[in-house]
Amino acid sequence: MVMFQNLFVKQLNADAQESAAPQAEPTATTNAPVAAAPATAHDDFDWSIDKRNVSHYAPAEKVKYDKVYDDTFITIGDGEIVTGGVVALTKTDVVINIGFKSDGLISLNEFRDLPTLNIGDEVEVMVVEKEDRQGHLHLSRKQARIHRAWERIVEVHKTGEVVTGTVTSKTKGGLIVDVFGMETFLPGSQIDVKPVTDYDQFVNKTMEFKVVKINEAIKNAVVSHKALIESDIEAQRAEIISKLEKGQVLEGTVKNITDFGAFMDLGGLDGLLYITDISWGRISHPSEVLKLDQKLQVVVLDFDDDKRRISLGLKQLTPHPWDVLPEWIHEGATVKGKVVNIEDYGAFLEIQPGVEGLVHVSEITWANTPINAKEFFKLGNEHEAKVVTLDKDARKMSLSIKQLSEDPWSTIETKFPEGSKHKGLVKNITPYGVFVELEAGIGGMIHISDLSWLKRFNHPSEYTKVGEQIDVVILSIDKENRKLQLGHKQLEEDPWNALEDTFAVGTIHEGTVTRKDDKGAIVQLPYGLEGFAPNRHLGKEDGKSIGADETAQFMVIEFDRNEKRIVVSHARIWEQQAIEEKEAAKKEARAEADKTKKAVKTIQGKVEKATLGDLGALAEIKEKLKKEEGNG
């Protein structure tokens, strides 16, 4: 401000000299020295001059001087960016002259990027306030830089121009990047095409970016380095696809492994190596063969220009194992394989990678009993088998485990003749019988009716369990159908022959009702026998019915030895007793009548001539006899 005051004073002095020459005497006096001014006597001094020592000018001169003063300063507004000169430097501030009525002070911290700042240098600053509360001019170089940086960021966002920035720090979810002096945000997902977990490695690095998003309201910008990489990849991808052909062999790097396959980086273009195209043999997961960042030669199986999908193959680079099948694998040969798949109908054994054979459930054992393949085989287990059929053209092979051993049925009559007794293992139980294994490949069934002479079972599981040992006798042999009929009760004599007299019809035995249904009740009788009592034969003399677990007397009313059936009755006992009591009463009455008749005949023989009184007594006796006969 002092500089502008001096300039203004010099201009006034020059004007004063120019106007003083033709005049006889000065029109006004000033504090500033005037050249060639005549000395004035003390008594001649004009005492009318203003005490403030203000000179008075003619109107024309006043307009002229006002214009000179106004042209000395510039017109500015708040928020305006102007260029100013550095007029002074202190330890903490920089004095900036922007041609305003006063200079501005800016903190030296805002010039940290200009370590060689000197007096006379020009810089851009923003007018924050022309006059703050203290009347000072408030300037800011930082806000000017931010404003200019934002203008450039908006421009490059429109044009797509690539900019250079420096990563200054790490923040939540990404990095802070200085672009044109303004802080921008670089999300973690926009750093690279590959996932980045260590953000610290990028701090203080200078990199190229694209401005991908801006917010005018809050002046916020998002930048991306990934976009540049993707654009480069896109160019490489277009070039690769233009040269792509089916059957072409490319080198790729395993970039990701999933359950269904692996993604290969083909140098800017991704392709999928599906799990079934990795190996001729079965694998449960691609990681069994592949590793991340592994470089491989792969063949292009198919590709889609529009969707930009490429299907790759690894196993196709080697011949199919069936086409180079070793000579030692032939029909009749013994091979060893690993269980790679199990179905209800059998299991597949992998003899060599890509070469599999089926062991059907019927080829597991010589036994005729059903076998569950999922219980016999376990994934990964190894088994030896015999090659039964081999078709290289159809790439099919059938195997047999049982044919590795001699067919035990060829000597069945010698080893297990009819009537012979053996001990076997209960392998399976069905509603109609029990399957018993006598030795590997040899077994038969005990029908439910052949388990016991005396008891009737609703289900064989009431008598035995799977895994238990049981004694059997060979009843018959069906060699053609590979079946044995076994018996268990036949190990003992038929007790029904001896029990026919014990449980003859009409005999009475004590029994316990074990269970009841709508038709009647099962009664447990002595010697382990069971009888059946129809509902009408369960009635008691008091009108009630015998209940479950109740013990009572039962009469055998039917005994069928051939059908092994006994029918009993409780009601028949008391009903028969009532009949017998009635018959006894009748018999007694008849005896009494006979006795009376005999007495009458005796009296009649003794009396020769009956009197009237005797006739009356005789009539009473006759009447009594008639009544007794009527009751009989």
Sequence and secondary structure as in RCSB ss.txt:
>XXXX:A:sequence
MVMFQNLFVKQLNADAQESAAPQAEPTATTNAPVAAAPATAHDDFDWSIDKRNVSHYAPAEKVKYDKVYDDTFIT
IGDGEIVTGGVVALTKTDVVINIGFKSDGLISLNEFRDLPTLNIGDEVEVMVVEKEDRQGHLHLSRKQARIHRAW
ERIVEVHKTGEVVTGTVTSKTKGGLIVDVFGMETFLPGSQIDVKPVTDYDQFVNKTMEFKVVKINEAIKNAVVSH
KALIESDIEAQRAEIISKLEKGQVLEGTVKNITDFGAFMDLGGLDGLLYITDISWGRISHPSEVLKLDQKLQVVV
LDFDDDKRRISLGLKQLTPHPWDVLPEWIHEGATVKGKVVNIEDYGAFLEIQPGVEGLVHVSEITWANTPINAKE
FFKLGNEHEAKVVTLDKDARKMSLSIKQLSEDPWSTIETKFPEGSKHKGLVKNITPYGVFVELEAGIGGMIHISD
LSWLKRFNHPSEYTKVGEQIDVVILSIDKENRKLQLGHKQLEEDPWNALEDTFAVGTIHEGTVTRKDDKGAIVQL
PYGLEGFAPNRHLGKEDGKSIGADETAQFMVIEFDRNEKRIVVSHARIWEQQAIEEKEAAKKEARAEADKTKKAV
KTIQGKVEKATLGDLGALAEIKEKLKKEEGNG
>XXXX:A:secstr
 HHHHHHHHHHHHHHHHHHHSSSSS S   SS  TT     GGG  TTS TT      HHHHHHHHHHHHHHS  
  TT EEEEEEEEE SSEEEEE SSSS EEEEGGGGTT TT  TT EEEEEEEESS TTS EEEEHHHHHHHHHH
HHHHHHHHHT EEEEEEEEEETTEEEEEETTEEEEEEGGGS SS     GGGTT EEEEEEEEEETTTTEEEEES
HHHHHHHHHHHHHHHHHT  TT EEEEEEEEE SSEEEEE SS EEEEEGGGT SS  S GGGT  TT EEEEEE
EEEETTTTEEEEESGGGS  GGGG  TT  TT EEEEEEEEEETTEEEEEEETTEEEEEEGGGT S  S   HHH
H  TT EEEEEEEEEETTTTEEEEESGGGS  GGGGHHHHS TT EEEEEEEEEETTEEEEEEETTEEEEEEGGG
S SS   SSGGGT  TT EEEEEEEEEETTTTEEEEESGGGS  THHHHHHHT TT EEEEEEEEE SSEEEEE 
GGG EEEEEGGGSB TTS B  TT EEEEEEEEEETTTTEEEEESHHHHHHHHHHHHHHHHHHHHHHHHHHHHHH
HHHHHH SS  HHHHHHHHHHHHHHHHHHHH 
